[in-house]
Amino acid sequence: MSSDGPGFLATARYGKDKVRVFRTVRGTDGVHTIVEYIVTALLEGALDVSYTQADNSVVVATDSNLAKTSPHVLSPARFAVHLGTHLVSKYVHLTKAVVTVQQLRWARIGVDGAAHPHAFWRDGDEKRIVTAVVDKTADGAVATVEGGLKDLLVLKSTGSAFENFVRDEYTTLVEVNDRIFSTAVDLAYTYAPLAIAGHGDGKELDVKHVATKSGDAWDDDQVATKAREITLKVFATDDSASVQATLYKMGQEILAANPAVMSVQISLPNKHYIPVDMKYIGLDNTTPSKAEVFVPVDAPSGLITASVARA
Ligand SMILES: O=c1[nH]c(=O)c2[nH]c(=O)[nH]c2[nH]1
């Protein structure tokens, strides 16, 4: 069944996407801790024959479930590194695993002011996202980790302007010194690689966590909390001259507060809210200080992206 032609297999990666997993950890005090993940696990290595010769003997299943036994299951970054490390170390012919873990939100329900021990609610569509690339071919195996979040929907009803942009004969956009600013924050930050002990000669590799820097990729839970708090604080408090200027401040503050983060990639759609023109009924709803009724516009939106890297 081999098929030869003018081409060659230039790159290859396979695995499983959208693997859904929910895990409960039952505390001795009756308090349950839960996580819900959507996992993607992709593999690279000596896999050519599975494509070129229809030989499946090199294909390892990637949906094997480590969620029951991993001591790291409650931390998306540690779990991603553990899963990737497990896959590339168990099989000599696999060289690289790319594991993405998206965490869905579950918060404890408050009952009479107290957090309930085992009842939860979905407090938003935002996802925390971690990608770990565990590479056995590197000089000493390493895990390169990216943390972040997406779909954090925010809005402020003032404290945002957009003026002094280029105007030419085609420009219809009006300058405003006061407008609604709404965006769905998407951010990803990268760390220096984590060292992995061992070389994957069939023996299980270990995450060699040398605690030289706290807040490194192994501590992504802390970094993720800080990055989210900073993002929300800068969004709320910045007297925004533009989406670009606010984005840049977010990036700088995330780098300043997290010494192990090397760069931050931020994407901010500018979700427009257009004041309704009510002149025809004799009402001023378009002067920025008088604008109270708006039409939220799904499309088009602005899209402002940048990465801020440590100098
Ligand atoms: O903050 C903004 N940045 C832009 O680049 C832009 N472009 C636009 O039409 N509105 C805005 N707002």
The ligand as a Tripos MOL2 file, in Angstrom:
@<TRIPOS>MOLECULE
LIG
   12    13     1     0     0
SMALL
NO_CHARGES

@<TRIPOS>ATOM
      1 O1         -7.7390   51.8170   20.1600 O.2       1 LIG1
      2 C1         -7.9290   51.7780   18.9280 C.ar      1 LIG1
      3 N1         -6.9080   51.4460   18.1020 N.ar      1 LIG1
      4 C2         -7.0340   51.3930   16.7580 C.ar      1 LIG1
      5 O2         -6.0530   51.0860   16.0340 O.2       1 LIG1
      6 C3         -8.2950   51.6990   16.2150 C.ar      1 LIG1
      7 N2         -8.7960   51.7310   14.9480 N.ar      1 LIG1
      8 C4        -10.0960   52.0750   15.0440 C.ar      1 LIG1
      9 O3        -10.8800   52.1990   14.0910 O.2       1 LIG1
     10 N3        -10.4520   52.2700   16.3250 N.ar      1 LIG1
     11 C5         -9.3440   52.0410   17.0840 C.ar      1 LIG1
     12 N4         -9.1560   52.0660   18.4160 N.ar      1 LIG1
@<TRIPOS>BOND
     1     1     2 2
     2     2     3 ar
     3     2    12 ar
     4     3     4 ar
     5     4     5 2
     6     4     6 ar
     7     6     7 ar
     8     6    11 ar
     9     7     8 ar
    10     8     9 2
    11     8    10 ar
    12    10    11 ar
    13    11    12 ar
@<TRIPOS>SUBSTRUCTURE
     1 LIG1         1 GROUP 0 **** ****
